Amino acid sequence: MESEQPAESYTVEELVAVNPYNPDILSDLEGFVNDQVSNQTYNLDANLSLLRLYQFEPERLSVQIVSRILIKALMAMPGPDFSLCLFLIPEQVQMEEQFKTLIVLSHYLETARFRQFWDEASKNRSILDVVPGFEQAIQMYAIHVLSLTYQKVPRPVLAEAINIEGLALDKFLEYHVANSGWVIEKGAHSHIIVLSRNEFNHPELKKNTAETVPFEHVTRIFPVLS
Amino acid sequence: MAAASYDREDGGGGGGGGAQRGSRDAYDPNYVPDSVKTFVTHLYRHIRDKNVYEIHQMYEGGFQRLSDRLFRDAPWPSAEAVAPYCDGDHVFLLLYRELWYRHAYARLSPLTASHRAESWANYCDLFSVVLHGVVNMQLPNQWLWDMVDEFVYQFQSFCQYRAKLKSKTEDELQQLKQFDTAWNVYGVLNYLQALVEKSMIAQILEREKEGLEQFTATDGYDYEGGSNVLKVLGYYSMIGLLRIHCLLGDYHTGLKCLAPIDLNQQGVYTIVIGSHISTIYHYGFANLMMRRYVDAIREFNKILLYIVKYKQYHQKSPQYDQILKKNEQMYALLAICLSLCPQHNLIDENVSTQLKEKYNDKMTKMQRFDDESYAAYDELFSYACPKFITPSPPVLDQPLTNYNQDAYRLQLKLFLYEVKQQQLLSGVRSYLKLYSTITIAKLAQYMEVDEATLRSILMTYKHKMHAVDNNGKIVSSTDFDFYIKEDVIHVAESKPIKRHGDYFLRQILKFEEMIGELEKVQFD
């Protein structure tokens, strides 16, 4: 989706690859974070390299850049990226008001409390709106968790998780019926959405490997058999 | 050899040191006892002859014996003093100094900043020779592993030392300023990285997969007249980097550094037990912190089983205490993993028995999720975690504080945060095991939460029990599973899986052994 930029981002990635422990690339990496924000791309390795340089030289740390990295990491859920970043950020820096907010948001996402998440997010638009694509990314995560859990999800539950209602939700559903194989059924109280099948919401699809014995275990009894 | 001591405490943190004064005053760096003359002459000759076997004997045995007999609490003679017995060979003296400082770190405390800085300078010289010069030696893997391991240990030790500012004397602070380039984190990382790159070890391992090169088959040694030093140092540096990144809390990057080594294959990392244990301990810890419990459990299980079987052969090794300590720590980490992700069917019987003996009570507590349970997680984590470091140099113009615990406290806090997020999952687990289907309303009533909260808990269970692997693929680590259809939870059949195959294999071997024993019995 970002066809214009690869030439530039390639150089920064190359810089990291050539020497990941080089203090001189700090400002390149900061620029790269801003590129990721404006181009809606993501590179965890580069961002961790930057946080590492901040960790080595705390006086060079930019709160604004760290904030952008953390928001990008939230958008990478269900991956553990947000924690991976926090592990590298000194505790007193994490005490900054906007980081506290992001940590609370992450907590709501990690514990699938989407109602609280969207409430809290709406109060902090000024921090989050800096990064385009935030809402869509979280909606993707919500759908991911719903698809792990539900074969059929009541419409209000889905609406709450992705924070879309009414006509907008109809449109959203229409899109996924056409593209993701969702089916809409009539339920007792509300519409029911049948999510796409996967091995997580249909455990019977999982391969059962419990009764296989690895070959090297069998080889142990060869001497006995001979 | 007295190396591989990952968790040695730093001596007292400066000040004091009166206890050792007596013997140190008596120490004459220029006095070389005859036994040391012989030792140096022989070691030098064996290195020149590339006699790896003899070098190994002198390194593991001779050095240790002499240290015990003559240098229990005094340093070895200075490198300058022994120079005449090795033709003043530059590289040999670098190796000698490496041993000298390692011995000093192990036996003499507290070490001064200037000692630490000198040892750093010696590593820089030694690694530079390896990186840029033509080194034509073959050294035992054990020694090369110990070098990398000690290098990382001394870095960690230095970070701890300089972070304890409160108790430093004026003189010590002055030394810190004077030697402020020693053990710089960029330098440390760049040396290891340079060894990895210059040795081309990642490419060698890649070519080996295609049958174009031999490395693992020769245990890293070069039988065609070349040197093993750079290659093997590069190999072990990948493990050193994993460890440093764990100490810094950068688990993702740590595992990336280890990636060229395939843990599912026989590898050079298993030849030296210290390296084997360090690799798996840090690999497992990093995976635990990244919520990939199943990967951690698998590897912990394998190495703990290995230690159960083979520890008796290491009883006389100088690393035996360290092996036992890391063994205990890995059981603690395994207990944590299994409490968060009960995958007991991945655990071998022997390991399981040991685990129960050691941590049965704690594990019962950790399943409960009350205050006592947090205390148990806290205790096991604190006991078993690596010695985290703050890599940035101290700010000396502000009021002096100790910040040596900061890094540890942050990692602990974030870990307990994760535990808290999972606190209701074991409750859900135990309820759901009783049902094949149950409505959301009913389960919410049992658990004394409202329906919306229960839906969140159930989704949290799913989220936490699914890890994201390196390729972004979702991997399940559930021991039992469920799905929800509208308002009804369906529990997937969760019959305990009996592993008949493994059971029979084990019994066959056991009986065979017994029959063997019986046949040996002779009646008079």
Contacts between the chains, C-beta under 8 A, distances in Angstrom:
chain1	res1	chain2	res2	distance
A	19	B	190	7.7
A	19	B	193	7.6
A	20	B	193	7.2
A	20	B	253	7.7
A	21	B	186	5.5
A	21	B	189	4.1
A	21	B	190	5.3
A	21	B	193	6.2
A	22	B	186	7.8
A	23	B	186	6.3
A	44	B	252	7.1
A	45	B	252	7.8
A	45	B	253	7.5
A	45	B	256	7.5
A	48	B	250	6.3
A	48	B	252	6.1
A	48	B	253	5.8
A	49	B	253	7.9
A	52	B	248	7.2
A	52	B	250	6.1
A	52	B	253	7.4
A	55	B	248	6.7
A	55	B	391	6.2
A	55	B	392	6.9
A	56	B	185	5.3
A	56	B	186	6.8
A	56	B	391	5.3
A	56	B	392	5.8
A	57	B	392	6.4
A	58	B	392	5.4
A	78	B	463	6.0
A	78	B	466	7.0
A	78	B	468	6.0
A	78	B	474	7.4
A	79	B	468	4.7
A	79	B	472	7.5
A	80	B	290	5.2
A	80	B	291	5.5
A	80	B	468	7.0
A	83	B	289	7.6
A	83	B	290	7.8
A	83	B	291	8.0
A	83	B	414	6.5
A	83	B	418	7.2
A	84	B	250	7.8
A	84	B	251	6.7
A	84	B	252	5.1
A	84	B	290	7.2
A	86	B	414	5.8
A	87	B	249	3.8
A	87	B	250	6.9
A	87	B	251	6.9
A	87	B	289	7.2
A	87	B	410	7.5
A	87	B	411	6.6
A	87	B	414	6.2
A	88	B	248	7.3
A	88	B	249	5.7
A	88	B	250	6.0
A	90	B	406	7.3
A	90	B	410	7.3
A	91	B	406	6.7
A	91	B	409	7.0
A	91	B	410	4.9
A	91	B	413	7.4
A	107	B	417	7.8
A	107	B	421	6.9
A	110	B	421	5.0
A	110	B	460	7.3
A	110	B	463	7.1
A	110	B	464	7.8
A	111	B	421	5.3
A	111	B	456	6.2
A	111	B	457	7.9
A	111	B	460	4.9
A	112	B	455	7.8
A	112	B	456	4.7
A	112	B	457	7.9
A	112	B	459	3.6
A	112	B	460	4.8
A	112	B	463	6.1
A	113	B	456	4.9
A	114	B	456	7.8
A	115	B	452	7.0
A	145	B	459	4.9
A	145	B	462	6.3
A	145	B	463	5.3
A	146	B	459	7.2
A	148	B	459	7.5
A	148	B	462	4.1
A	148	B	463	7.0
A	148	B	466	6.1
A	148	B	474	7.8
A	149	B	458	5.9
A	149	B	459	5.0
A	149	B	462	4.7
A	149	B	483	6.8
A	149	B	484	5.7
A	150	B	483	6.8
A	150	B	484	4.8
A	150	B	485	7.5
A	151	B	483	5.2
A	151	B	484	6.9
A	151	B	485	4.9
A	152	B	484	7.6
A	152	B	485	4.8
A	152	B	486	4.9
A	153	B	484	7.5
A	153	B	486	7.5
A	154	B	486	6.0
A	154	B	487	7.2
A	157	B	455	6.4
A	160	B	452	8.0
A	187	B	486	6.1
A	192	B	486	5.6
A	199	B	476	7.4
A	200	B	462	7.0
A	200	B	466	6.9
A	200	B	474	7.3
A	200	B	476	6.4
A	200	B	481	7.7
A	200	B	483	7.8
A	201	B	483	4.6
A	202	B	483	6.8
A	203	B	481	4.2
A	203	B	482	7.7
A	203	B	483	6.7
A	203	B	492	3.8
A	204	B	492	7.2
A	206	B	476	7.2
A	206	B	481	7.7
A	210	B	345	7.2
A	210	B	497	4.2
A	210	B	499	6.8
A	211	B	497	7.7
A	211	B	499	7.5
A	211	B	500	7.3
A	211	B	501	6.5
A	212	B	501	7.6
A	213	B	501	3.7
A	213	B	502	6.3
A	213	B	505	6.9
A	217	B	501	7.6
A	217	B	502	6.5
A	217	B	505	5.6
A	218	B	505	7.0
A	220	B	505	6.6
A	220	B	509	6.4
A	221	B	505	5.9
A	221	B	508	5.3
A	221	B	509	6.4
A	221	B	512	7.9
A	224	B	508	6.0
A	224	B	509	6.9
A	224	B	512	4.7
